[in-house]
């Protein structure tokens, strides 16, 4: 980490921040703390300006071309699973999905909207290459369902989606401000990509209508069909991903999820 000390100053104590990336650090000089990351997305600046992530303090380009960013370190905690049902989460998600600034920035970065037709074509090819389509009848049934419901998913408003709404990615400060971090998987897509997973994993089914009202939409048959379409798609993607890595137990867990979704359709 000598390269980082040279970049920000020797008076800082630097420790790895942990997580999946090896390029995130905490810098401390006894007066203040910063969250440092190497080669963050340019998207970070807009997220900071919108108050969706902790404040971006500065950006520096190193001699080798790498870019390091420093964000304000805030004392807080990860959201608890049961807190994902709260109004504050629905409000933050609504703000993200309706932000023209976020959408324009992703498009300027070259991101193109991901359509359901594109997603279905990609996963069909991937499953075929991995030999999974012929291996499991559940996958064949799931793909047939995706084909049948494809018209329901078309012509939906495309927005900025976080695509990884794990409760660990939502941070609440001691002052009660909520932030959504880890935007590496962000894309332009149907907002159902986000709150479908949130409902499935964090909200009891009898409270779905209530949460959707908090977000600002009314539950109906078509919305539920779109939700299960993306749940099935996401499960197939993870099933393929785990199979490619020979993570058989996790792949079988995803197959169990697939059976549940097929039954509920």
C-alpha beads as a LAMMPS data file, in Angstrom:
LAMMPS data file: protein, C-alpha beads

265 atoms
264 bonds

1 atom types
1 bond types

-500.0 500.0 xlo xhi
-500.0 500.0 ylo yhi
-500.0 500.0 zlo zhi

Masses

1 110.0

Atoms # bond

1 1 1 0.000 0.000 0.000
2 1 1 3.026 2.280 -0.317
3 1 1 1.644 3.599 -3.611
4 1 1 -1.446 4.807 -1.745
5 1 1 0.536 6.549 0.986
6 1 1 2.551 8.325 -1.686
7 1 1 -0.685 9.445 -3.307
8 1 1 -2.508 10.762 -0.239
9 1 1 0.296 11.475 2.237
10 1 1 2.426 9.596 4.770
11 1 1 0.449 10.989 7.712
12 1 1 -2.415 8.638 6.892
13 1 1 -2.762 5.131 8.351
14 1 1 -4.198 2.844 5.682
15 1 1 -5.963 -0.479 6.182
16 1 1 -7.883 -2.701 3.722
17 1 1 -11.636 -2.107 3.847
18 1 1 -12.476 -5.748 3.174
19 1 1 -15.250 -6.930 0.892
20 1 1 -14.982 -8.613 -2.506
21 1 1 -12.708 -5.996 -4.013
22 1 1 -9.063 -5.693 -3.082
23 1 1 -9.001 -2.037 -4.064
24 1 1 -10.903 -0.470 -1.158
25 1 1 -9.203 1.027 1.903
26 1 1 -9.822 3.058 5.037
27 1 1 -7.459 6.009 5.572
28 1 1 -7.142 7.546 9.055
29 1 1 -5.015 10.480 10.217
30 1 1 -6.548 10.721 13.727
31 1 1 -8.491 13.854 12.754
32 1 1 -10.653 12.260 10.081
33 1 1 -11.303 9.034 8.208
34 1 1 -11.824 8.470 4.507
35 1 1 -13.004 5.570 2.378
36 1 1 -10.510 5.188 -0.480
37 1 1 -11.118 3.198 -3.620
38 1 1 -9.086 2.635 -6.758
39 1 1 -10.694 2.955 -10.195
40 1 1 -14.205 3.683 -8.994
41 1 1 -16.793 4.342 -11.662
42 1 1 -17.221 7.974 -12.809
43 1 1 -20.817 7.332 -11.795
44 1 1 -19.723 7.907 -8.191
45 1 1 -19.655 11.694 -8.609
46 1 1 -23.322 11.869 -9.632
47 1 1 -24.363 9.402 -6.917
48 1 1 -22.593 11.629 -4.386
49 1 1 -24.219 14.803 -5.734
50 1 1 -27.623 13.113 -5.469
51 1 1 -26.950 12.108 -1.835
52 1 1 -27.259 8.403 -2.611
53 1 1 -23.706 7.497 -1.505
54 1 1 -21.474 9.191 1.099
55 1 1 -19.978 12.487 -0.081
56 1 1 -17.138 12.324 -2.609
57 1 1 -14.292 14.392 -1.136
58 1 1 -11.739 14.266 -3.938
59 1 1 -10.465 12.357 -6.961
60 1 1 -6.807 11.901 -7.977
61 1 1 -5.255 10.387 -11.068
62 1 1 -1.999 8.471 -10.495
63 1 1 0.992 8.394 -12.826
64 1 1 0.059 4.889 -14.017
65 1 1 -3.388 6.096 -15.063
66 1 1 -5.290 4.660 -12.097
67 1 1 -7.819 6.926 -10.410
68 1 1 -8.361 6.958 -6.661
69 1 1 -11.400 8.454 -4.967
70 1 1 -11.924 9.481 -1.354
71 1 1 -15.351 9.482 0.230
72 1 1 -16.478 10.816 3.569
73 1 1 -16.369 8.129 6.250
74 1 1 -19.618 8.061 8.177
75 1 1 -20.304 6.232 11.421
76 1 1 -23.256 3.934 10.942
77 1 1 -24.306 0.370 10.292
78 1 1 -25.678 -1.937 7.645
79 1 1 -29.438 -2.178 7.440
80 1 1 -31.038 -5.169 9.152
81 1 1 -33.045 -7.513 6.880
82 1 1 -36.357 -6.589 8.513
83 1 1 -35.617 -2.877 7.956
84 1 1 -35.773 -3.378 4.189
85 1 1 -39.557 -3.052 4.559
86 1 1 -39.291 0.537 5.826
87 1 1 -40.602 3.592 3.994
88 1 1 -37.098 5.067 3.857
89 1 1 -35.905 2.221 1.619
90 1 1 -38.882 2.611 -0.719
91 1 1 -38.279 6.372 -0.884
92 1 1 -34.588 5.953 -1.736
93 1 1 -35.354 3.408 -4.432
94 1 1 -38.030 5.671 -5.910
95 1 1 -35.537 8.565 -5.981
96 1 1 -32.973 6.440 -7.819
97 1 1 -35.434 5.094 -10.357
98 1 1 -36.764 8.582 -11.124
99 1 1 -33.422 10.428 -11.305
100 1 1 -32.758 11.852 -14.772
101 1 1 -29.232 12.841 -13.641
102 1 1 -28.295 9.237 -12.850
103 1 1 -29.836 8.005 -16.091
104 1 1 -28.045 10.589 -18.249
105 1 1 -24.690 9.855 -16.585
106 1 1 -24.938 6.098 -17.181
107 1 1 -25.847 6.745 -20.807
108 1 1 -22.887 9.126 -21.181
109 1 1 -20.690 6.310 -19.856
110 1 1 -21.890 4.134 -22.731
111 1 1 -24.434 2.054 -20.842
112 1 1 -27.344 1.003 -23.021
113 1 1 -30.766 -0.093 -21.788
114 1 1 -30.976 -3.847 -21.213
115 1 1 -34.197 -5.186 -22.696
116 1 1 -35.950 -8.354 -21.598
117 1 1 -35.479 -9.747 -25.128
118 1 1 -31.710 -9.232 -24.840
119 1 1 -31.609 -10.807 -21.377
120 1 1 -33.599 -13.856 -22.446
121 1 1 -31.460 -14.412 -25.534
122 1 1 -28.274 -14.165 -23.471
123 1 1 -29.341 -16.597 -20.737
124 1 1 -30.690 -19.142 -23.255
125 1 1 -27.336 -19.181 -25.031
126 1 1 -25.388 -19.355 -21.780
127 1 1 -27.427 -22.269 -20.413
128 1 1 -27.107 -24.100 -23.729
129 1 1 -23.324 -23.680 -23.804
130 1 1 -23.076 -24.947 -20.219
131 1 1 -25.196 -27.989 -21.042
132 1 1 -27.766 -27.065 -18.395
133 1 1 -30.838 -26.731 -20.613
134 1 1 -30.992 -30.428 -21.419
135 1 1 -29.831 -31.477 -17.952
136 1 1 -32.734 -30.114 -15.882
137 1 1 -36.405 -30.172 -16.844
138 1 1 -36.995 -27.236 -14.483
139 1 1 -34.797 -25.060 -16.670
140 1 1 -36.754 -26.050 -19.760
141 1 1 -40.037 -25.145 -18.031
142 1 1 -38.550 -21.862 -16.766
143 1 1 -37.386 -20.852 -20.244
144 1 1 -40.808 -21.680 -21.667
145 1 1 -42.417 -19.438 -19.037
146 1 1 -40.021 -16.611 -19.867
147 1 1 -40.946 -16.945 -23.539
148 1 1 -44.678 -16.935 -22.800
149 1 1 -44.515 -13.891 -20.521
150 1 1 -42.013 -11.951 -22.614
151 1 1 -44.687 -9.626 -24.133
152 1 1 -45.645 -8.444 -20.606
153 1 1 -42.078 -7.243 -19.985
154 1 1 -41.754 -5.210 -23.167
155 1 1 -42.170 -1.437 -23.520
156 1 1 -41.565 -0.742 -19.826
157 1 1 -39.873 2.436 -18.647
158 1 1 -36.104 1.885 -18.417
159 1 1 -34.431 3.397 -15.356
160 1 1 -31.179 3.158 -13.419
161 1 1 -31.244 -0.083 -11.411
162 1 1 -28.790 -0.969 -8.658
163 1 1 -29.244 -4.723 -9.309
164 1 1 -27.819 -5.886 -5.962
165 1 1 -30.274 -4.787 -3.278
166 1 1 -28.743 -6.820 -0.487
167 1 1 -29.395 -5.335 2.946
168 1 1 -25.611 -5.215 3.442
169 1 1 -25.404 -2.579 0.707
170 1 1 -27.723 -0.199 2.543
171 1 1 -26.021 1.881 5.235
172 1 1 -27.775 4.036 7.809
173 1 1 -25.820 6.688 9.705
174 1 1 -26.217 7.605 13.361
175 1 1 -28.148 10.647 12.135
176 1 1 -30.578 8.340 10.315
177 1 1 -29.485 9.081 6.726
178 1 1 -29.725 6.108 4.372
179 1 1 -27.157 5.375 1.649
180 1 1 -27.001 2.674 -1.028
181 1 1 -23.450 1.587 -1.884
182 1 1 -21.678 -0.872 -4.226
183 1 1 -22.860 0.240 -7.656
184 1 1 -20.627 -2.058 -9.727
185 1 1 -23.610 -3.947 -11.198
186 1 1 -25.748 -0.919 -12.062
187 1 1 -27.620 -0.996 -15.377
188 1 1 -30.469 0.664 -17.229
189 1 1 -33.423 -1.682 -17.072
190 1 1 -36.979 -2.294 -15.880
191 1 1 -37.229 -1.108 -12.230
192 1 1 -38.757 -4.497 -11.458
193 1 1 -35.164 -5.753 -11.660
194 1 1 -34.678 -4.043 -8.292
195 1 1 -37.803 -4.229 -6.210
196 1 1 -38.832 -7.707 -7.349
197 1 1 -35.803 -9.147 -5.547
198 1 1 -36.393 -6.879 -2.556
199 1 1 -39.976 -8.090 -2.175
200 1 1 -39.038 -11.752 -2.574
201 1 1 -36.208 -11.807 -0.079
202 1 1 -37.208 -9.201 2.504
203 1 1 -40.958 -8.579 2.557
204 1 1 -43.567 -11.162 3.648
205 1 1 -45.997 -11.843 0.807
206 1 1 -48.958 -10.500 2.764
207 1 1 -47.161 -7.132 2.947
208 1 1 -46.256 -6.807 -0.738
209 1 1 -49.219 -4.540 -1.521
210 1 1 -48.314 -2.264 1.373
211 1 1 -44.648 -1.985 0.324
212 1 1 -45.564 -1.294 -3.306
213 1 1 -47.846 1.509 -2.131
214 1 1 -44.920 2.955 -0.156
215 1 1 -42.866 2.901 -3.345
216 1 1 -45.678 4.442 -5.360
217 1 1 -47.158 1.702 -7.567
218 1 1 -50.310 -0.390 -7.387
219 1 1 -50.106 -4.156 -7.417
220 1 1 -51.802 -5.956 -10.297
221 1 1 -51.522 -9.187 -12.281
222 1 1 -49.175 -7.749 -14.916
223 1 1 -46.811 -6.329 -12.308
224 1 1 -46.610 -9.713 -10.581
225 1 1 -45.944 -11.440 -13.893
226 1 1 -43.074 -9.011 -14.563
227 1 1 -41.734 -9.577 -11.075
228 1 1 -41.655 -13.371 -11.421
229 1 1 -40.191 -13.027 -14.915
230 1 1 -37.172 -11.233 -13.502
231 1 1 -36.943 -13.521 -10.482
232 1 1 -36.763 -16.542 -12.800
233 1 1 -34.239 -14.790 -15.048
234 1 1 -32.045 -13.827 -12.101
235 1 1 -32.178 -17.372 -10.709
236 1 1 -31.142 -18.860 -14.058
237 1 1 -28.239 -16.423 -14.234
238 1 1 -27.007 -17.394 -10.773
239 1 1 -27.564 -21.093 -11.446
240 1 1 -25.380 -20.837 -14.521
241 1 1 -22.791 -18.744 -12.679
242 1 1 -22.448 -21.254 -9.828
243 1 1 -22.346 -24.193 -12.249
244 1 1 -19.521 -22.580 -14.211
245 1 1 -17.538 -22.396 -10.961
246 1 1 -18.409 -25.964 -9.912
247 1 1 -20.253 -24.630 -6.852
248 1 1 -22.729 -27.490 -6.960
249 1 1 -24.444 -26.913 -3.620
250 1 1 -25.192 -23.277 -4.459
251 1 1 -26.348 -24.277 -7.937
252 1 1 -28.770 -26.800 -6.452
253 1 1 -30.099 -24.137 -4.066
254 1 1 -30.871 -21.980 -7.100
255 1 1 -32.601 -24.933 -8.735
256 1 1 -34.807 -25.196 -5.632
257 1 1 -35.639 -21.485 -5.986
258 1 1 -36.536 -22.117 -9.615
259 1 1 -38.967 -24.880 -8.660
260 1 1 -40.666 -22.514 -6.197
261 1 1 -41.096 -19.747 -8.793
262 1 1 -42.446 -22.169 -11.400
263 1 1 -44.986 -23.463 -8.869
264 1 1 -46.112 -19.942 -7.933
265 1 1 -46.620 -18.761 -11.507

Bonds

1 1 1 2
2 1 2 3
3 1 3 4
4 1 4 5
5 1 5 6
6 1 6 7
7 1 7 8
8 1 8 9
9 1 9 10
10 1 10 11
11 1 11 12
12 1 12 13
13 1 13 14
14 1 14 15
15 1 15 16
16 1 16 17
17 1 17 18
18 1 18 19
19 1 19 20
20 1 20 21
21 1 21 22
22 1 22 23
23 1 23 24
24 1 24 25
25 1 25 26
26 1 26 27
27 1 27 28
28 1 28 29
29 1 29 30
30 1 30 31
31 1 31 32
32 1 32 33
33 1 33 34
34 1 34 35
35 1 35 36
36 1 36 37
37 1 37 38
38 1 38 39
39 1 39 40
40 1 40 41
41 1 41 42
42 1 42 43
43 1 43 44
44 1 44 45
45 1 45 46
46 1 46 47
47 1 47 48
48 1 48 49
49 1 49 50
50 1 50 51
51 1 51 52
52 1 52 53
53 1 53 54
54 1 54 55
55 1 55 56
56 1 56 57
57 1 57 58
58 1 58 59
59 1 59 60
60 1 60 61
61 1 61 62
62 1 62 63
63 1 63 64
64 1 64 65
65 1 65 66
66 1 66 67
67 1 67 68
68 1 68 69
69 1 69 70
70 1 70 71
71 1 71 72
72 1 72 73
73 1 73 74
74 1 74 75
75 1 75 76
76 1 76 77
77 1 77 78
78 1 78 79
79 1 79 80
80 1 80 81
81 1 81 82
82 1 82 83
83 1 83 84
84 1 84 85
85 1 85 86
86 1 86 87
87 1 87 88
88 1 88 89
89 1 89 90
90 1 90 91
91 1 91 92
92 1 92 93
93 1 93 94
94 1 94 95
95 1 95 96
96 1 96 97
97 1 97 98
98 1 98 99
99 1 99 100
100 1 100 101
101 1 101 102
102 1 102 103
103 1 103 104
104 1 104 105
105 1 105 106
106 1 106 107
107 1 107 108
108 1 108 109
109 1 109 110
110 1 110 111
111 1 111 112
112 1 112 113
113 1 113 114
114 1 114 115
115 1 115 116
116 1 116 117
117 1 117 118
118 1 118 119
119 1 119 120
120 1 120 121
121 1 121 122
122 1 122 123
123 1 123 124
124 1 124 125
125 1 125 126
126 1 126 127
127 1 127 128
128 1 128 129
129 1 129 130
130 1 130 131
131 1 131 132
132 1 132 133
133 1 133 134
134 1 134 135
135 1 135 136
136 1 136 137
137 1 137 138
138 1 138 139
139 1 139 140
140 1 140 141
141 1 141 142
142 1 142 143
143 1 143 144
144 1 144 145
145 1 145 146
146 1 146 147
147 1 147 148
148 1 148 149
149 1 149 150
150 1 150 151
151 1 151 152
152 1 152 153
153 1 153 154
154 1 154 155
155 1 155 156
156 1 156 157
157 1 157 158
158 1 158 159
159 1 159 160
160 1 160 161
161 1 161 162
162 1 162 163
163 1 163 164
164 1 164 165
165 1 165 166
166 1 166 167
167 1 167 168
168 1 168 169
169 1 169 170
170 1 170 171
171 1 171 172
172 1 172 173
173 1 173 174
174 1 174 175
175 1 175 176
176 1 176 177
177 1 177 178
178 1 178 179
179 1 179 180
180 1 180 181
181 1 181 182
182 1 182 183
183 1 183 184
184 1 184 185
185 1 185 186
186 1 186 187
187 1 187 188
188 1 188 189
189 1 189 190
190 1 190 191
191 1 191 192
192 1 192 193
193 1 193 194
194 1 194 195
195 1 195 196
196 1 196 197
197 1 197 198
198 1 198 199
199 1 199 200
200 1 200 201
201 1 201 202
202 1 202 203
203 1 203 204
204 1 204 205
205 1 205 206
206 1 206 207
207 1 207 208
208 1 208 209
209 1 209 210
210 1 210 211
211 1 211 212
212 1 212 213
213 1 213 214
214 1 214 215
215 1 215 216
216 1 216 217
217 1 217 218
218 1 218 219
219 1 219 220
220 1 220 221
221 1 221 222
222 1 222 223
223 1 223 224
224 1 224 225
225 1 225 226
226 1 226 227
227 1 227 228
228 1 228 229
229 1 229 230
230 1 230 231
231 1 231 232
232 1 232 233
233 1 233 234
234 1 234 235
235 1 235 236
236 1 236 237
237 1 237 238
238 1 238 239
239 1 239 240
240 1 240 241
241 1 241 242
242 1 242 243
243 1 243 244
244 1 244 245
245 1 245 246
246 1 246 247
247 1 247 248
248 1 248 249
249 1 249 250
250 1 250 251
251 1 251 252
252 1 252 253
253 1 253 254
254 1 254 255
255 1 255 256
256 1 256 257
257 1 257 258
258 1 258 259
259 1 259 260
260 1 260 261
261 1 261 262
262 1 262 263
263 1 263 264
264 1 264 265
